[in-house]
Amino acid sequence: QVQLVESGGGLVQAGGSLRLSCAASGRTTRRMAWFRQAPGKERHAVAAITWSGQITDYADSVKGRFTISRDNAKNAVYLQMNSLKPEDTAVYYCAASIFSILSTMQNDYEVWGQGTQVTVSS
């Protein structure tokens, strides 16, 4: 059984930065990803990363501003968020899968964290 715990969310002004962390306990995870859900909107992928960390994928809205990375020794994944905008305000969820192929589809992830709130003020 894998459990995911996110941390690092908070309130930041537009243009600022935050770093989200997700620690996985239990069995080893393979592909991991960050999703977000803004109020009144559907949850969608922000970034995903393979086990090796060599392949990543980003939503167009965050390319060039967000960076996903992982530390397999710690079984953790991170999301560095720079140049934050008010439209980045959402609950951010960490997701993990035992399967390796990169995916940004919610149904391809078996385990989810509880979410962490990110609020960007203008």
Residue pairs with C-beta under 8 A, 6 or more apart in sequence:
1 26
1 27
2 24
2 25
2 26
2 27
2 29
2 96
2 110
2 111
3 24
3 25
3 26
3 111
4 22
4 23
4 24
4 94
4 95
4 96
4 111
4 112
4 113
4 114
5 22
5 23
5 25
5 113
5 114
6 20
6 21
6 22
6 92
6 93
6 94
6 113
6 114
6 115
6 116
7 20
7 21
7 22
7 23
7 116
8 18
8 19
8 20
8 21
8 116
9 18
9 20
9 92
9 116
9 117
9 118
10 18
10 117
10 118
10 119
11 119
11 120
11 121
12 18
12 84
12 118
12 119
12 120
12 121
13 120
13 121
14 84
14 85
14 86
14 120
14 121
14 122
15 83
15 84
16 84
16 120
17 80
17 81
17 82
17 83
17 84
18 81
18 84
18 118
19 78
19 79
19 80
19 81
20 34
20 78
20 79
20 81
20 92
20 94
20 116
20 118
21 76
21 77
21 78
22 32
22 34
22 76
22 77
22 78
22 79
22 94
22 113
23 74
23 75
23 76
24 32
24 75
24 76
24 77
24 96
24 111
25 75
27 98
28 72
28 75
28 98
29 75
29 96
29 97
29 98
29 111
30 50
30 51
30 96
30 97
30 98
30 99
30 100
31 48
31 49
31 50
31 51
31 96
31 97
31 99
31 100
31 101
31 102
31 103
31 108
31 109
32 48
32 49
32 70
32 77
32 94
32 95
32 96
32 97
33 45
33 46
33 47
33 48
33 49
33 68
33 94
33 95
33 96
33 103
33 104
33 109
34 45
34 46
34 47
34 48
34 68
34 77
34 79
34 92
34 93
34 94
34 95
35 43
35 44
35 45
35 46
35 92
35 93
35 95
35 106
36 43
36 44
36 46
36 88
36 90
36 91
36 92
36 93
36 118
37 43
37 44
37 90
37 91
37 93
37 115
38 87
38 89
38 90
39 90
41 90
43 93
43 106
44 59
45 57
45 59
45 104
45 105
45 106
46 58
46 59
46 62
46 66
46 79
46 92
47 56
47 57
47 58
47 59
47 62
47 66
47 67
47 68
47 79
48 56
48 57
48 68
48 102
48 103
48 104
49 55
49 56
49 68
49 69
49 70
49 77
49 102
50 56
50 100
50 101
50 102
51 72
51 100
53 69
53 70
53 72
55 102
56 68
56 102
57 102
57 104
58 66
58 68
59 104
61 87
62 81
62 88
65 81
65 82
65 83
65 84
66 79
66 80
66 81
66 82
67 79
67 80
67 82
68 77
68 78
68 79
68 80
69 77
69 78
69 80
70 76
70 77
70 78
71 77
71 78
77 94
77 96
79 92
81 88
81 118
84 118
84 120
85 120
86 120
86 121
86 122
87 120
88 118
88 120
89 118
89 119
89 120
90 117
90 118
91 115
91 116
91 117
91 118
92 115
92 116
92 117
92 118
93 112
93 113
93 114
93 115
94 112
94 113
95 106
95 109
95 111
95 112
95 113
96 109
96 110
96 111
97 103
97 108
97 109
97 110
97 111
98 110
99 108
103 109
